[in-house]
């Protein structure tokens, strides 16, 4: 019978080894007749040659324990395989010295250097945080990208995913944000934790080169579980990286930007494991716990009262067939505070970054802009740009039906505004960094393509100060 047992007996049982396993299916090992095992307990799986590989308990019951083997189960057989339960979860030694280093998905160095001497060891599953201890995100992060700073503002402690598609420049945008991101007011204690899951080597090399060329590589820790690594390893990779991010943010008072690419590959690994375990599939074959699993990762961001540091997440996911209603972006949108959506049609017109004006949104933007944070005209200007661009979309649809020659003079002015908005405000060079003042001034120049009587969301004082004065495009 599996019953609750005293802690002293648990310590005696931890480290117990079981020779022979019941079943091996893909990267999963099934073991029967064990002592009570904890969920996500660390396991050493030893092959017939005596080589140990790490695994983690995925499921535990009275009858069977299911272990996922991070390095895969090739070379294992039923009678010659043994399992040693450690009685503890996967731990990661964390230290500030991990910045500038490169690790695999389990946190082991892969750059040829020695393992860093850690300050402390932390459970990769994260620290429990009392929700009442969380600080509400308010500080504006300047990315130097007008479409984000002006329209979809990133806030310190926010989780703001990039919804992209195959072949779109999401990696270029993420690298640009990592190079340029700063908090106005002098706080520059930034670090970047970059997480790659199932991406190709050339994508990883692009990020590394980008960090090296910009001189920020010493403030970047890279966790790489690439396309030719075992897919099962991707399950633990974001948790390992976020464990370091929590240490840097809440123990070392750093502002940490966590970039995770590609979350779609992470979800594919979840689906693979779910299929092997014979679980009843949900939408598109993904497990029913996809929402809670993603929430477990995304919620490891934010700020804590009494702590100076913060974790800001920028997850990247490629939408299959550019379908924003696909389960991965759909569920991600419910958990995160907005999204930056790429539009393929804009990309085909050589607009970088191809950020769609209307589907993109930052739910925390209103609390981090305005007087004393960015500029007093920012909220009304952003609202007016959204409203005017929305009307541009309607005019373009109408023109595709009746032809541009049938449009009114005002409609033509909106078309001119839409072109200027996309070509001058949204589009910028991949190495171009704009201050928030430059972004807002550029927004006013674009609005001058429209008559003042069309600007219903702007106050008279703002019109006098910014619309009627200054240069036009």
N, C-alpha and C positions, 0 to 999 in steps of 0.2 A: 504494500500500500504506500502511495506517495502522500505523505502528510507533512505538515510544518514541523521542522526539526530545529533544535537549538542552534545558536550561532557557532558554538564551539564544535558541534558535529559537522556543520557546514565547512568549517575550516579544515577539519580532518578529511572531509570528502573531496574538497577542492584539490586538484592535482591527480585525482584517481584516473587511471588509464583503463580503457576498454578495448580489448583486442577483438577484431572482427566487427564488421558492420552489416546491417540488414540489407541495405539497398544503396546504389549509387545511380543518380539520374542527373545528367548534365553536371552542373557544379554543386549539386546538392547531395549530401550524405545523410542517410537515415540510420539512426542507432536506436536499438531497443534495450529494455531492461537496465536503465541507468538509475542513478540516484536523482533526487529532485534537482533540476537544472534551471538556472535563471534565464529569462528572455534577454537576448543580446549578450550572453556570456561569451567570453573569448575561448576558443578551442584550438588546440594544436592537432592537426591531422597528420599522422606519420605514415608515409607510404612504405611498401615492402622493402625498399632500399635504406630505410631509416631516415629519409629526408623529411623534415617537418615543414608544413605550410599552415598558415593561419586561416582560421574560419570563425564564424560567428553564429550563434544560435538564432535561427529564424522562427522556430516554433517548438514549443515544449508541451508535452502532455503526459498522462500516466503511462501511455503505451509506447510513444516514440518521440525522439528528439531529432529535429531537422536542422542540419548545419550547412550554411553556405560557405564554400571554400573560395577564398579570394583569388587564388592563383589557378582555379579550375581543378577538375578531378582527373585529368589525364594521368595514366600510370597507376591509378589506384585499383585495387581489387577487393572483393568482399572479405576473404579470410585474412589477407595480409595487411590490411589497413587497421590502424589503431587510432583512438581518439583520446586526448588528454584534456580534461576540462580544467580551466584555470580558476574558476570561481570568481571572476571579476570581468567587467566589460573591457573593451578595447581602450587602452589608455594611450595618450600622446604626450611625450615630453615637449613642453613649449618654452620658448625663449625668444627674446627680441633678436638674438643672433640668427634666427631662421630667415630674417629678411636678407635678400640678396642670394638666397639659396633655392635649389630646385629639388622637389620631392615627388615620389610616386603617390598613388592614391591612399596608401597606408601611412604616409608621413615618413617614409624611409628615404634618405638622401640618394639621388640618382645623378648628381653632378660631379662625382668623383671625390668629393670632400668627405671628411669624417663626420659622424653624427654630431650635431651641435650639443654642447653641454646644457641641459635644460634647467630652467629655474624651478619648475614644478611639473607634475604630471596631472593631466586632466582627462576626464571621461569624454570620449569623442561624441557621445550622445547629447552633450550640452549641459549647462547648469540650469536648474529650475529657477525661474524668475517670477516673483510675485507680481501679477499685473499691476497692482497699485504702486509698485516701486518704479514703474516705467515713467520716463520723462516724455512729454509730448514733443515731437519734432517740430522745430521752428526755424532753425538757422539756415539761411540761404547758402547753397553751394554753387559757386560760379563755375560752369563747365567751359565757358568760352564759346559755346555753340548757341546761336541766336534762337533756333527753333526750340531748344530746351529751356534756356535761361528766360526767354521772353514769353513763351507760350506754355511750357510744360515743366515748370521750375522744379529742380531737384533740391530736396531738403535733407539736411544732415539727420541721419537715422532712418531715412525712408527706404522702402524697397520698391524700386521702379524698374520693371522688366522691359526688355526690348523684344517686341514681337516682330520677327523678321521671316525671311524665306530663303530657300537655297539660292546661292549666288548673289545675294544682296550684301551690301557693305556693313553688316552689323559689327564684324570684328574691327574694322577700321574705326568705326564710331566709338566702340568701347575702349580701344587703345588711345584714341584722342582724348576721351574723357579722363582716362587714367593719367595722362600726361598733364592735362590742363586744370584739373579740378582743384579748387581752393575755396576756403572760407574767408569771406571778406572780414577785415578787422584785425588782420595780423596773425591769426592762428594758422600755422603751416605744418603742424606736426602730423603729416599725412603718411599713411602706409597703404599699400595695395596688396591684397591677397587675390591672386589669379588662379582660377580653378578650371581645368580643361577636362572634359568628360567625353571620350569617344571622338575627339577631333583628330584631324590628320596632322602629320608632323609639320607640314608647311604652315599650318595655322599657328601651331605652338611656336615655331621659329619666327613667324611674323611678330607675335607679341613680344617675344624675347628681344628681338632686334629693335623693335619700337621702344622698349623700355631702356635698352642700352644706348641707343642713339640720342634719346632725350635726357639721359643722365639720371633717370629715376630708378635704375635697376637695383641700387642698394636699398631702396625702400619697398621692394617687391618680393613677396614670397610666392613661388609657383608650385602648384600641385597638379601634376600631369598624369592622367589616366587616358592614354591615347588610343587611337582606333585599333592598334594591334595588341593592346593589353587586354587581359581577360575582362569581358564585359561585366562580370560580377563585381569587379573591383570598383566600378563606377558608383555602386550603391553607397559605399563608405566615403568616397572621395570628398563630396561637399561637406560632410560632417567633420572630417579630419581638418579641412581648411578652416571651417568656421570655429573650430576649437582654438586654433592659433589666433584667429581674428578676435575672439572673446578675450583672450589673454592680453593682446596688444591694446584693446580698447578699454577694458575694465580694470586691468592691473597696471598697464603702462601709460594710461591716459592718452592714447593715440586716436586719431580719427581714421578709421579703416574703411576703405572702399573695397568691397568684395565683388569681383566680376566672375560670374559662373557661366561657362559656355561648354556644351550646349545642353540645356535642361531637357530637351527632347530626347537626347541620347540616354540621359539618366532614366527618364520614364520608360524608354524601350527596355532597359535592363530590368526595371520593376515588372514590366509585362512578361518578360522572358521567365523570370523567377516564378511569377504567379502561374504561368502556364505549366511549368514543370511540376509545381506543387498540386496541380489539378484543381485550382480554385475556380469558383464560378465567375466568369468574366463579366465586366460591366461594359460601359460604352467603348466601342472600338477595340474590345478585347483587353482593355486596361483593368487592373484590379479595382474593386470597389473602394479600397482605402487609398486611392491615389490622392484624393483631396487632403486627407489628414497627413499623409506622408510628405506632400509638398509643403503643407503648412508647418510641419515640424522643422523644415529647412528655412523657409522664408521668415518665420517668426524669430529666428535667431539673429535679429537685427534690432536697431533702435538705440535708445539711451536709457540709463538708469540714474535715478535721483542720487545725488552725492558723488557720482562718477563724472569725470571730465571727458572721457573718451566716448566714442560712438561707433556703430557699425552701420554703414550704408550699403545696401545690396543693389547690384545691377545684374540680375540674371538675364541671360540671352537664350531665347528659344526660337527655333525655326519651325514655323507653322507648316505642317504637311499640306501641300497643294495651296499654300497661302490662305488656308481656311481658318479664320479667327474663331469660328465656332467649334473647332476641334477640341477634344477634352483637355489637352495640355494648356493651351492659352486660355480656354474658357475657365478652368478651375484656377489657374494662376491669377486671372483678373479678379476673382472673388477674394483672394487672399491678400494681394498686394495693394498698394495705394496708387493705382493708376497703371499706365502702360505707354510706351513709345512704340507706335506702329509704323512699320515701313510700308511704302506703297510702290509696287513694281512699276506702275505706269510712270511715276516720277523718276525712278531709276533709269528707265528706258529713255527718258529725255535728258539724261546726264545731269540730274540734280542730285547733289550730295550736300548733306545727308538727305535721303528720300523719305523724310518724316511726314506722314500723312497729317494734315492739319486738323481734321475733325475727329477721327477715331482716337487720336492720342490725347492723353489727359494725365494731369498730376493732381490727385485729390488733396494733397497737403499744400498745394501752391498758395492758396489764399492765406495761409497762416505764416508764410515766409517771405512775402513781398509787401511793398508799400513803403510808407514813410518810416525812416529809421532803419529799414532793412535793405531795400533796393532803391526805389525812388517813389515819390508820392503818386505819380501818374501811372505807375506800372499796372495796377489792377484794372483801371478803366481802359488803358491802351490795349492790354491783352484781350479783354472782353470785346472791344470794338473790332480788333483784328479777326477774332473768331467769328463774330457776327457777319462781317463783310465778306470773309472768305467762304462762309456757308452760302451766302447769296451768289457768289461767283460760281459755285458748283451748280446751283439751280439754273443760272444763265447759260452755262456751258451745256447742260442737258437740253435746255430749250433750243439753243443754237443748233444742236445736232439734229433736231427735228424740223425746224422751220428755216434754218440757215441764218448766218450772221447778218446778212443784209436786211433781214426783217426785224432785227433788234432795235430797241429805242436808243437814243444817244446816251441815256444814263446806263443802260445795259452795257454799252461799249466801254464806258468809263470803268465799270466793274470788271470787265474783261482785262482792261489795261492794269487795273489794280491787282488782279489775280496773277497776271504774268510777272509784275514787279515783285509781288509778295514772294512768289516761288523762286524767281531768279536772283533777287537782291537780298531778301530777308532770310529765307530758308537756306538757300544755297550758299556755301562758302567753301574755301579750300580746305583740304584735309590737314594742312599745317597752320590754318588761320585761327587765331584766338582773339575773340572780341570781348571787351569788358561789358558789364551790364549797361553802363552808360551808352556805349557805342550801339549796343543792341536796341535799346529803347529809342535812341535818336534815329536809328535806321527805320524803326517801326513807324515813327511819325512821318518820315520822308515818304514811306510807302503810302500812308494814309492820305497824303496830299494829292494822290491820283483821284480822290473822291471829293465831291463838293462838301462843304462844311455842314450843310443841312442834312446830309446823310449820316452824320456821326452822332447818333442818338445816345451813345453810352459815354460820351465825353462831356465834362463840365465846361462851362463858359470860361472859367479861369484857366483850365488846361488848354483850351483852344487858343486863347490869347498868348499863353506862354510858349506853347510848343508847335501849334499848327500854323499860326499866322507869321511866326518868326522862323528864322533859320533857312537852310537851303532845301531845295527839292532835288529829286532824283534827276 
